[in-house]
Amino acid sequence: MSIDDQSLASGIAAFEGKHFNTAYPLLKPLAEAGNAEAQYRMAIMCQNGLGMVVNESLAFDYMSKAAEQSYPLAQHGLGVMYMLGECTKQNGPSAIKWFELAIVQGMTGSLTTLAMMYKDGTGVEQDDNKARELFKKAGFDPSDFMS
């Protein structure tokens, strides 16, 4: 195991254990060097002020870089940022793009979130038929979510 692998494993363990002041110095150099998993976790810390002051622009930057490397959790996270207008301007088409990329990689949560966007008309024109189709595709009974 390389030093970078050890730092990543230690940084993830610290992150998962909610020891963000320990995770930050382990993950930051790896994120800066382009490690998508470290970038994703740094984005979460920056967005929520975990072990640091909230920095929405840096959170968006890290999430974008990880998503562009096809890291599925980051693709979903970037979709959420665009859907809700967190750390960036709300942008429905961009949210859909990133959720669809995450879905291709097996992120069922992205499929469900996309279904909810269509159900509620969040960032897209409300479309119950599209929402039902997506809920079914995600393995859910649409009636559990829709009246």
N, C-alpha and C positions, 0 to 999 in steps of 0.2 A: 504494500500500500504506500503510495507516494505521500509526501508531506501535504500536498493540496487535498488529496483524498481524506487524509486524517483531519485536516482543518475543516473540510466540508462536513464530515461525519460528526465532529465535535460541535461545529456550529449548528448543525441541524438538531443534535441532541439538546444543546442549550436552548435553542428556539422552542423546541417541543416541550421542554421543561419550564418554559416561561422565564428563562434566565437571559433576558434580552441584552443586558449589559455585558454578558459573556459572549453571546452570539454575535453581536455587532462587530467586534474587532476580528473575529474569525471569518465571518462571511463577507465583510466589506471588500477586502483585497481580492477575494475570489470573484465577487460580483463585478468589480472593476476590471478584472482580467477576462470577463465574458462568460463566467459559469452561469448558465440559465437558472439552475436551482437556487443558487446563492442570490441571484438577481431577484427571483420571485420572493424569496423570504425577506430580502432587504426592502422590497416594495411594500410588503405587509407592515414591516416595522416602521418605515417612513410614513405610510398612510395613517397609521394608528398611534404614532408617537410611542412606540415600544422600545425602550432603551435609548430614546433620542427625542428631540423635539419634532413634532409633526412637520413633514416637508412634502406637500402634495406634488410639487413639480418633480422632485426626485423620485417619489413613489411611482408616478406615471412613467418616468424615464426608465426606471428599472423594470417595471411590469411590461412596458413596450419591448424592451430589448429581449427579455426572456420569452415573450410571446412570439417575437419575430424569429426566434430559434426553435419554434414549434414545441415549446414546453407547454403541455396541455393545461395545467393548472393556471399558468400565466395567461394563456389564451382566454380561458374562462374569466379570470380576474380582470383582464383588460376589457372584455365584453361587459362585465358588470360596471366598470368605471364609465364606459361610454353610455350604458343604459341609464344609469342613475345621475350622470353628470358629476361623478366624484373624481377629483384630481384632474379633471378635464371638462370641456364643454360637452353637454349631452348630445349624443349623435346616434340615433337609431340604426341607420345603415351600417355604421362602424361596429356597433354592438352585435348586430346580426352576423357580420363578417367573422368576427372573432369567435362567437358562439358556434357558428357552423364549422370553423376550423377545429375547434375543440371537440365537437361532436364526431367528426371524422376519426379522431383519436380515441373515441370511446367514452367521452365525458357525458354520461347520461344526465348529470345535473345541468349541463349546458342546454340539452334538449328540453328539459323541463322548464328552465328559465326562459328559453325562447318561446315555449308554449304560453307561459304566463304573460310575456310581452304582448303576444297576439290577443290573449284573452282580455287583458286590461287596456290594450291600446297604449302601452308605454313605449314611446319612441317610434311606434309604427301605427298604421291605421288598424283599428280594432277589427279582428277577423275571427269569429267563433269557429268557423269551419277549419281554418288553418290551425287554431289552437287545439281543437279536438284531434286532428290528424297527428300533431306533434305529441300530445299526451299519449295517444295510442302507440306511437312509435317508441316512446320512452317506456312502454310497458304498463301504463296506468289506465284506469277507467276514467275517461274524461268527466263522467258525472260526479266523480269525487272532487272535482275542481270547479265544475260549471253547473249552473242551474238549468 
